[in-house]
Amino acid sequence: MNRYVIDAYAWIEYLIGSEAGERVRTVLEDENTEVYTCAVTVAEVISKTAREGRDFDIAYEVITSNSDVIDVDEELSKETGILHAGMRKTRRDFGLADAYLLAVARRSKSEILTGDVHFRDIKESVLVK
């Protein structure tokens, strides 16, 4: 069984139907794949679609119907904070949302489906572009 955590970049590409989004679609349609999304990623996607004047309700429905959303809890937040502090030592612009995503991937033993350059050399990442 393959496991992926899909990040905001990949969800946006999927929603707009780009070439990278087609790679995401392939993962979503694979019956041997479990798909997760961090709750923080949901907020990122909704914010971006709303700022661009697109239908954020559709984006929300697509994410929640195609993946299991992983809630942010105290323990995950603690793991994320420690991870974020460590990552910032070598990647000054590594965001807190990225750290949540990485913490969810590690906790669920999943790979991150992304196009975000912040994940370029991270072993858990699979780049869609």
Residue pairs with C-beta under 8 A, 6 or more apart in sequence:
1 32
1 33
1 34
2 27
2 30
2 32
2 33
2 34
2 111
3 33
3 34
3 35
3 36
3 108
3 109
3 110
3 111
4 27
4 33
4 34
4 35
4 36
4 110
4 111
4 112
4 113
4 126
5 35
5 36
5 37
5 38
5 70
5 101
5 104
5 105
5 108
5 110
5 111
5 112
5 113
6 14
6 24
6 27
6 35
6 36
6 37
6 41
6 67
6 112
6 113
6 114
7 41
7 98
7 101
7 112
7 113
7 114
7 116
7 119
8 41
8 44
8 45
8 48
8 97
8 116
9 114
9 115
9 116
9 128
10 20
10 21
10 24
10 113
10 114
10 115
10 128
11 24
11 37
11 41
11 45
11 59
11 62
11 63
12 45
12 48
12 49
13 20
13 21
13 24
13 115
13 128
13 129
14 21
14 24
14 25
14 28
14 62
15 21
15 45
15 49
15 54
15 58
15 59
15 62
19 129
20 115
20 128
20 129
21 128
23 113
23 128
24 113
24 128
27 33
27 35
27 113
28 35
28 66
28 67
34 68
34 110
35 66
35 67
35 68
36 67
36 68
36 69
36 70
36 104
36 108
36 110
37 63
37 67
37 68
37 69
37 70
38 69
38 70
38 72
38 97
38 100
38 101
38 104
39 69
39 70
39 71
39 72
40 72
40 97
40 100
40 101
41 63
41 97
41 100
41 101
42 60
42 63
42 64
42 69
44 97
45 59
45 60
45 63
46 56
46 59
46 60
49 55
49 56
49 59
50 56
63 69
70 76
70 104
70 107
70 108
72 100
76 100
76 103
76 104
76 107
79 103
79 106
79 107
80 96
80 99
80 100
80 102
80 103
81 99
83 99
83 102
83 103
83 106
84 94
84 96
84 99
87 94
87 98
87 99
87 102
88 94
91 118
93 118
94 118
95 118
98 116
98 118
98 119
101 112
101 114
102 112
102 119
102 122
102 124
104 110
105 111
105 112
105 124
106 124
110 124
111 124
111 125
111 126
112 119
112 122
112 124
112 125
112 126
113 126
113 128
114 125
114 126
114 127
114 128
115 127
115 128
115 129
119 125
119 127
120 127
